[in-house]
Amino acid sequence: MCLIPTSAHGTNPASCIVAGMTFQPVGVVNGFVDLKSLKEQAEKYKDNLGAFMITYPSTSGIYEETVQEMIKVIHSYGG
């Protein structure tokens, strides 16, 4: 399972599929990844979590200020 923000470029989910993975969207608020949504999805898929794929800066040109926290969340759930 790969978690991908809804703001990501369309090639991100396509890349997961080509790699043989499934993906789950993660919510975005005002252009930024919703950390609450990320934590919820990471916990929900912790038994099958492989990755979190973001576009950086995002497709909207946003540099995520919480990218370090996002990485910690994914790692804490096995991704």
C-alpha positions as CSV (number, residue, x, y, z in Angstrom):
1,M,0.0,0.0,0.0
2,C,1.2,3.5,-0.9
3,L,-0.4,6.6,0.6
4,I,-0.6,9.5,-1.8
5,P,-2.0,13.0,-1.1
6,T,-5.0,14.1,-3.3
7,S,-2.9,17.0,-4.4
8,A,-0.2,14.8,-6.0
9,H,0.3,14.7,-9.7
10,G,-1.6,11.9,-11.5
11,T,1.6,10.1,-12.3
12,N,2.0,9.2,-8.6
13,P,-0.9,6.7,-8.4
14,A,0.0,5.4,-11.9
15,S,3.6,4.7,-10.7
16,C,2.2,2.7,-7.8
17,I,0.1,0.6,-10.1
18,V,3.0,0.0,-12.5
19,A,5.1,-1.1,-9.4
20,G,2.4,-3.6,-8.5
21,M,1.2,-1.6,-5.4
22,T,-2.2,-0.3,-4.5
23,F,-2.7,3.2,-3.3
24,Q,-4.9,5.1,-0.9
25,P,-5.6,8.9,-1.1
26,V,-4.6,11.1,1.8
27,G,-6.6,14.3,2.4
28,V,-5.3,17.8,1.8
29,V,-6.4,21.1,3.5
30,N,-5.6,24.4,1.8
31,G,-3.0,22.7,-0.4
32,F,-1.2,21.1,2.5
33,V,-1.2,17.4,3.5
34,D,-3.7,16.8,6.3
35,L,-1.6,15.2,9.0
36,K,-4.7,13.9,10.7
37,S,-5.8,12.1,7.5
38,L,-2.2,10.8,7.0
39,K,-2.1,9.4,10.5
40,E,-5.5,7.8,10.1
41,Q,-4.6,6.2,6.8
42,A,-1.2,5.1,8.1
43,E,-2.8,3.4,11.1
44,K,-5.5,1.8,9.0
45,Y,-3.0,0.3,6.5
46,K,-0.1,-0.4,9.0
47,D,-0.1,-4.1,8.2
48,N,0.5,-3.4,4.5
49,L,2.0,0.0,4.4
50,G,5.0,0.3,2.1
51,A,5.4,4.0,1.2
52,F,4.1,7.5,1.2
53,M,4.6,9.3,-2.2
54,I,4.5,13.1,-2.4
55,T,5.4,15.6,-5.0
56,Y,7.8,18.1,-3.5
57,P,7.1,20.9,-3.9
58,S,3.5,19.8,-4.4
59,T,1.7,20.2,-7.7
60,S,0.4,23.5,-6.3
61,G,4.0,24.7,-5.7
62,I,3.8,24.2,-1.9
63,Y,6.7,23.2,0.2
64,E,5.3,21.1,3.0
65,E,6.5,22.6,6.3
66,T,5.6,19.3,8.1
67,V,7.5,16.9,5.8
68,Q,9.7,15.7,8.6
69,E,6.7,14.9,10.7
70,M,5.1,13.1,7.8
71,I,8.2,10.9,7.4
72,K,8.1,10.1,11.1
73,V,4.4,9.1,10.9
74,I,5.0,6.7,7.9
75,H,8.1,5.2,9.6
76,S,6.2,4.7,12.9
77,Y,3.7,2.6,11.0
78,G,6.2,0.5,9.1
79,G,6.5,2.3,5.9
